[in-house]
Every structure is written in C-alpha cells, then in structure tokens.
Amino acid sequence: MNTASALAPTRDPGATGLSATGAAGRGALTVSDRAFARLLTEMLRRESASAAKPDVQVTAQERRAVEARADVSLYLPDGSLVEALAAMRRNVAIEFERQTGRRLAVLDLTVAEFDVGPNLRKGRVSR
C-alpha cells in the first residue's frame, strides 16, 4: 500500500475543511492559534522586509477561515501607505491560503513603527 497517497488530503465537496481517504479520514485536523500566528509572523516579516518581528495574534478560527491582527514595522513606502498595506494583506492572504487551505478572512494591520533605514538615519532621503 502506498502510504503517501492514502494520507494525501482530498477535497470533500459535502464537508468543510480537508478530509483524507481511508482510516486517516476519521480524525480531526486541528491547528493551534499559536501555529497559525507563527506562520503569519514569518509571512509578514518577509512581506514587510523589515528586520523587526511582527506581533501577530489569531483572533478567530473556523474550519475554513482564520482571522488575525498584527502590529508591524515597515520601511517608509515610496507611495501610499494604504496601498502598501493593502498589497501586504493581499499577498499574505494568498500565500496563507496556498499553504494552509484556509482563507485568511481578516488581517487587521497596525503600523507600530516605521523602520527608517540607514538613509533616513543620516538625514538623507533617497528617491
């Protein structure tokens, strides 16, 4: 018996979440809020390009969706802050769903601080 294919997740159109074929389909898959928060922390860190670690809290989770809030540190964007945060939220949501199979229904972002980088620390702004 090929164990890998017997445990591979498959979509069950009549149920929520993922199910597995065979004996593995008779149990529940639970992912802790902490695990989702760690995953989101790494995604936001990559997306923001800041060295500061985001503070992420999962505020709700269901079988198909997760809600979270995060305090992030950002470099000053070249354009609109609103557009930069919307792009960050969109990119993280896409990657989160790709990796977990769950939709990131809400991601509230708070800019806790701006990471000014070396150019602004020296009093220079590069454009």
C-alpha positions, -999 to 999 in steps of 0.1 A, spaced: 0 0 0 13 34 -9 11 53 24 17 87 9 -13 86 -14 -35 71 13 -29 100 36 -30 127 9 -57 153 16 -86 155 -7 -115 179 -10 -148 166 1 -174 189 -15 -200 180 11 -179 188 42 -158 217 55 -121 217 57 -98 188 44 -106 152 47 -83 122 40 -91 89 24 -90 57 44 -85 54 82 -69 89 83 -102 104 73 -118 95 106 -99 121 127 -98 158 130 -70 181 120 -65 209 145 -41 237 140 -34 258 171 -37 296 171 -1 297 180 10 277 149 -11 300 126 4 331 144 39 318 138 32 312 101 17 346 97 46 362 115 71 348 90 49 357 61 46 393 73 83 396 81 91 386 45 65 409 31 75 439 51 112 434 45 118 449 80 141 433 105 116 438 133 94 408 142 57 414 137 34 408 167 6 385 155 -25 373 173 -51 349 158 -84 364 169 -107 337 155 -105 305 136 -131 282 119 -126 252 97 -124 272 66 -111 306 77 -88 324 101 -89 360 114 -58 377 128 -44 411 138 -7 422 136 15 450 147 42 455 120 72 476 115 76 490 79 101 508 59 85 541 47 68 532 14 76 552 -18 39 555 -25 7 554 -5 8 537 29 -28 525 24 -18 508 -9 13 493 6 -7 478 35 -34 465 11 -8 448 -11 8 433 20 -25 420 32 -34 406 -2 0 388 -7 -1 373 28 -37 361 23 -29 344 -10 2 327 5 -16 317 37 -45 300 18 -20 283 -5 -1 268 24 -29 260 48 -60 255 27 -78 281 49 -88 316 39 -74 345 58 -107 362 62 -95 392 82 -60 406 87 -60 438 107 -27 456 104 -14 482 127 18 501 119 36 500 152 66 519 139 85 529 108 119 513 102 136 543 88 167 525 75 202 539 71 194 567 46 170 585 69 191 579 100 218 600 83 193 627 74 192 617 37 162 606 17 169 587 -15 143 588 -42 
